[in-house]
Amino acid sequence: MSEMSSAYVPPLELTSGQPAPIAANGGLSYMSFDKDGDAGTTTAIEDALQLIEAGEGQAIIDLIENAPPGPIETK
């Protein structure tokens, strides 16, 4: 019997000169933390609970809500 493979997660790519991602894990998809076919859900929930416990969730909400309007300017 063959084992089922993990979900495909493409490698993380960043545009040269862009600021670091504000997302958890440096922008790496939670799919890359797949355990027994959960698609990274266990890790995502653990991280969310830690944010709630530490009170950091509100800081992220404020960052998003206070982002400047308009499109992102690129070169």
VOZA-675003 format. One record per residue: x, y, z of N, C-alpha, C, O in turn; residue in one letter. Coordinates in steps of 0.05 Angstrom, whole numbers, plus 5000, padded with zeros to 4 digits. Example, Ala and Ser with C-alpha at 12.3 -4.5 7.8 and 13.67 -1.06 7.14 Angstrom:
2
526448865156524649105156526449345156528549345169a 525749555142527349795143525850015157526850235161s 
# end
This chain:
75
501749775000500050005000501850255000503850265014m 501150444984502750694983501550905001499150925005s 503351065013502451285030501551515013502551564991e 499551665023498651905009500752125014501852155036m 501252264993503252484996502052725009499552765008s 503752895019502753155031501753335009502253284985s 500153525016499153724997501553864984503553924998a 501253934959503354084945503354374955501254504955y 505554474964505854744972508154864956510454774959v 507655054938509855174923511755324941511055404963p 514255344932516255484949515555784952514355904935p 516255894975515756174980517556344962519956294961l 516356534949517856714932517257004941514957074945e 519357164943519157444951520257614928522257544916l 518957844923519958034904522358184916522158274939t 524458214901526858354910526058634919524758784905s 526958714943526458974953523859014968523459224981g 522158814968519658844983520058805013521958665020q 518458935029518858895058518158615066516758465052p 519058535089518558265099515558225103514158415110a 514557985099511757925103510957975132512457925150p 508458065136507458105163506057845172505157825196i 505757655155504357415161506057235179508457255180a 504657055192506056855209507956685192507556645168a 510056595205511956415192513356545168514156405149n 513656805169514956945147513556925120514756965099g 510956875121509356855097509056575086507756535066g 510356385099510256105090507455995096506356035117l 506255865076503555755078503355555101505155395106s 501055565115500655365136500355085124500754885138y 499755065098499654805084502354655087502354415087m 504554805090507154675092507454545119509454395123s 505654595138505754465164503754235166502954155188f 502954125143501053905142501953675160504253585158d 500153575176500553335193498253155190495953225196k 498752915180496652715176494252825160491952745166d 494852985140492653085123491053315133488853365123g 491953445154490353665165490753935151489554135159d 492553935131493054175115494154405132493854645125a 495454345155496654545172494754675191495454865205g 492254575193490254685210491054685239490554875254t 492254465248493054445276495054665284494754795304t 497054705267498954915272497655195271498355365287t 495855235252494555495249492855555274492955785284a 491455365284489855405308491655455333491055635349i 493855305335495655355357496755635357496855775377e 497555735333498556005330496356215337496956415350d 493956165328491756345333491156365363490756585374a 491256145377490756145406492956285421492456425441l 495456265411497656405424497356705419497956865438q 496456795396496057075391493857185409494157405420l 491757035412489557125429490557155458489957355472i 491956945467492956945495494857185500494857305521e 496557245480498557455483497357735478498657935483a 494957745467493658005461494758135436494358365431g 496257975420497458085395495458105372495958245352e 493257975374491257975353490258265347489958335323g 489858425367488858695363490958865348490259035332q 493458815353495558965339495458905310495959095293a 494958665302494758595274492358715261492458825239i 490058715275487658845265488159135261487359245240i 489459275280490059555278491859615254491459805239d 493859445249495659475227494159455200494659625183l 492359265198490859235173488859465169488659575148i 487459535191485459755188486760025183485460195171e 489160065192490460325188492460325164494060515162n 492260125147493960125123493160355105490860425104a 495160465091494560695073492660605051492860375042p 490860785042489060715020490560694993492760794990p 489160574974490260574947491860334941492360154958g 492660314916494160074907497060074917498060284926p 498259844916501059824924502759914900502359814878i 504560094905506260194883508560004878509959934897e 509059934853511259764846512959894825512160084813t 515359794822517159904801516759754775518059824755k 
# end
